[in-house]
């Protein structure tokens, strides 16, 4: 299954350059997760989103925490307080069972 996770941290979102710092760190440590960064300059939050493959929720949570900590440690900033963690799981369909798109007539 594919798991998509978002970790939201406090205070690092105030500085516009921190978004790039986090993106560089997560691209260096886990590029296969397709990391994306969003930040709120007003409230100072910064959110890191990435995806991973896992057999189940327990494995996904363990991997996600390790990936987040590696990326966070690669950012040249003091560790930020984690405010929120959100995740969603998407069951992958078998290729044989997947529907093929059919063209719609004009």
Secondary structure as UniProt FT lines:
FT   STRAND          2..9
FT   TURN            12..13
FT   HELIX           16..30
FT   HELIX           31..33
FT   STRAND          36..40
FT   TURN            41..44
FT   STRAND          45..53
FT   HELIX           57..74
FT   STRAND          82..90
FT   TURN            95..97
//
